[in-house]
Amino acid sequence: MPRLIINADDFGLTSGVNRAIIEASRAGAITSTTLMANSSAFEEAVALAKSQPRLRVGCHVVLIDGEPLSSGLKTLTCGKTTYGTGTNGITTSGAGRLKSSLKEFALAAIRKRLSQEEIRQEAEAQIRKIQAAGIAVTHIDTHKHTHILPQVLRPVLKAAKACGIRAVRNPFEPPRARPRGMVLRTPSLWVRALPVRLLHRYAAEFSLAVKEAGMITTQGTVGIIVTGTLDQTLLNSTLQALPEGDWELVCHPGYVDADLQAAGTRLLESRQTELQALTSDETRKSLTGKGIQLISYADL
């Protein structure tokens, strides 16, 4: 029997996203969500989570986009450049903002230009902020799956262990977990499928790092390639193709409002499409028909 964690990312991003996640939780559509500690609607998300005790909450570690919680970060931020007596006569002043370009972040990580200590420090600060708010953090993942990179993964795992967290998202989507021919039949997915495939080079290193850290994870995550295009048809196909074992479905339900439009996310109307699909009778029938057991990271 397949077991599935349906996790909604971006909890705390806006009130509209918060409302959609809670609605989907009450409808039994999602079992888990990951909270952004540096988000504008964080306090509201905390209060809503406490009103929905069956909804398990993890930390959506944000290393790109927005403001960091830690001060003194240099390699993770785009601080204002000033001249001084630092390395090569240049230093950065202020906390700055986290890098906004995923490509820039990934290249810096691969070239080992990101401080692992800064990554650990910021990840731990975000986890501890959620815990200090009275939320039992069940697991971690990262905004835009940055922990797929080994240079990011290991300090994030270190931060999680320091905070007593034992589970982490497996950010790899194996081809066997996708509906057969899905990508070939959907041209809009071709651009996303190629980098996802290329990043599988890090899958073995991910498994080794998680094992060495004594942590647990699923066999993989589905829904990564279809992010932004997940509708009823793709959701049904994904559920029907789900193999045996423990899996996670990543989703991004939400309502489009002024706050979301100002948040800088590319996921706008697609969030409402996802919410409708997740909470539909058709989806409930697909889950039952396939014999999928819904679980959370607390059940692993």
ZADODREN-565037 format. One line per field, with one value per residue (C-alpha): x, y, z. Coordinates in steps of 0.001 Angstrom, whole numbers, plus 500000, padded with zeros to 6 digits. Example, Ala and Ser with C-alpha at 12.3 -4.5 7.8 and 13.67 -1.06 7.14 Angstrom:
2
x: 512300,513670
y: 495500,498940
z: 507800,507140
***
This chain:
300
x: 500000,501442,501663,501574,502393,500613,502630,501665,504668,504795,502661,502926,503613,500303,496913,495420,497937,497334,493569,493846,496171,493870,490832,492641,493672,490119,488934,491431,493322,496705,498371,501325,502659,505968,506083,508282,509803,510703,507282,504925,501961,503979,502052,498719,499983,501105,497669,495905,498191,497356,493646,494175,496041,495846,497904,501581,503995,507572,510033,510311,513912,514316,517835,516810,514216,513336,515104,517296,516722,520449,522678,526171,525583,527911,527781,524013,522958,523151,524175,525168,528801,531139,534889,536835,539662,538097,539206,540442,539537,535783,533290,529500,527500,524189,522268,521073,518526,518893,519839,516767,518188,518106,520675,523028,522556,523148,526299,527676,526954,528542,531609,531771,531310,528533,529516,528213,528335,526059,523646,523580,523165,520254,518502,518753,517452,514384,513654,514048,511750,508956,509640,509687,506207,504935,504916,506261,508359,508090,510439,512328,512451,513792,512323,512866,514482,517908,518940,519165,522700,525196,526863,523504,522178,524798,524618,520798,520819,523199,520810,517849,519625,520613,516917,515827,514255,514589,512960,513797,512179,513716,513744,514216,511373,512195,510843,509152,506955,505592,502708,504157,504613,503419,506320,506263,502544,502852,505225,504978,506812,509794,511728,511288,511985,515542,517059,515203,516776,520245,520024,519548,523337,523121,520588,523136,524974,521653,520855,524319,524178,520727,521892,525060,522991,520719,517653,514709,513012,510657,511502,511027,508763,506199,504717,508020,507984,504295,504656,502649,500657,499118,495449,492867,494075,497748,496879,494784,497553,500174,498142,497428,501139,502302,504467,504492,506364,506424,506184,505543,503383,504475,501749,501169,497499,496513,494205,495310,495123,497141,499585,500333,500763,503275,505152,507319,506186,505520,502761,499556,496355,497890,497511,493734,493704,495670,493327,490303,491952,493203,489792,487637,485499,487398,490673,489157,487941,491402,493045,490531,490612,494401,494403,496697,497117,497609,500277,502529,506245,505355,504216,507474
y: 500000,503411,505887,509559,512806,515711,518752,522346,524645,528397,528465,532023,533628,535542,535398,533974,531129,530485,530331,527907,525560,525444,524830,521966,520528,520635,518920,516123,517014,517771,516203,518502,521969,523788,527222,530115,531721,534952,535459,538411,536277,534143,534992,534337,530985,529981,530779,528874,525858,525696,525676,522669,520100,517323,519448,518648,521536,521574,524366,525659,526820,529963,530582,532616,535422,537783,538862,536563,536182,536122,539168,539401,537084,537801,534963,534367,537974,540770,543429,546929,546940,549372,549814,548945,546798,543406,540768,542466,545801,545145,544356,544092,546204,545351,542085,542716,540512,536876,536203,536152,534225,530446,530143,532571,530747,527309,528417,529957,526728,524511,526755,526586,530324,529980,529642,526392,527970,530781,528250,526306,529495,530814,527433,526935,530452,529799,526418,527773,530727,528304,526135,529206,530059,526792,524665,521107,521005,517543,517950,520346,521176,524206,526958,526031,522749,524322,521421,519275,520708,518827,522083,523214,519860,519035,522306,522208,518674,519824,522632,520258,517784,520572,521440,517839,517296,513847,514065,515870,516067,513883,516450,513922,512874,509487,508901,505701,507795,509871,508959,507240,509690,512652,514924,513966,514700,518081,520528,523024,520511,519980,522982,521849,518174,518655,520374,517955,515069,516647,517227,513488,513301,514346,511676,509156,511829,512945,509424,509032,512369,511620,508195,509590,512205,509492,511128,509743,510625,509262,507392,510592,513541,513815,517009,518857,518929,519897,522802,525649,523369,520875,520530,517798,515742,515823,515150,512103,510776,511340,509505,506573,506217,506314,503244,501277,502861,506208,509319,513034,515149,518793,521349,525094,525920,529540,532412,535181,538580,541776,540390,537334,539459,541597,538613,538034,534433,533067,530852,532881,531507,528023,528006,528240,525518,523265,523990,523020,519804,518816,519231,517713,514572,513231,513358,511613,508843,508561,508182,505551,503681,503430,502434,505313,505875,509531,510056,512828,512964,512119,508682,507695
z: 500000,499072,501937,501086,502858,501159,502201,501464,501149,501868,505040,506354,502973,502921,504621,501432,501395,505104,504609,501705,503583,506595,504370,502633,505989,507340,504158,504795,501624,503186,506197,506611,505850,506105,507704,506549,509641,507851,506251,506684,507805,510232,513429,511757,510455,513960,515417,512636,513057,516745,515857,513584,515729,513122,510722,511203,510731,509506,508745,505192,505477,503357,502057,499009,498779,501602,504756,506866,510593,511358,511331,509915,506955,504039,501531,501638,501193,498654,501147,500103,499021,500785,500702,503796,505100,504512,502028,498832,500430,500150,502874,502954,505340,506966,506930,503372,501651,500767,497162,494918,491972,492304,489517,491280,494590,493043,491228,494413,496307,493657,493551,497356,497757,500327,503958,505407,508844,507659,506174,509445,511479,509404,509160,512914,513596,511458,513047,516575,515856,514930,517968,520231,518932,520418,517247,517328,514164,512575,509608,507370,503700,501861,499728,496066,497196,497743,500005,496887,496682,498909,500001,501403,502593,505198,507194,507010,508418,511141,512097,512141,514401,516797,517085,517673,514247,512738,509275,506030,502601,499931,497081,494281,491980,490436,486911,488129,490422,487544,485225,482173,479318,481402,480465,476785,476558,478297,476517,479395,481595,479287,480618,484234,483559,482289,485376,487661,485765,485854,489600,490167,490136,493816,494869,496149,498133,499639,500838,502336,504173,505625,506773,508342,510166,511562,510047,508087,504829,502195,499008,497052,496336,493558,492193,491762,487977,487829,490293,488820,486520,488959,488039,488524,485563,486578,490221,489331,487086,489774,492407,490110,489265,492896,493663,496890,499773,501551,499362,499610,497310,497360,496691,496902,497552,498045,497174,494849,496509,496562,499122,496980,493868,495767,497226,494164,493625,490144,491584,491487,489890,489934,493719,493470,490798,493157,496053,493982,492819,496272,497919,495167,495439,492426,494347,497357,495033,493465,496868,497964,494670,494694,498377,499338,503065,504000,506660,507967,508749,512344,511093,509401
***
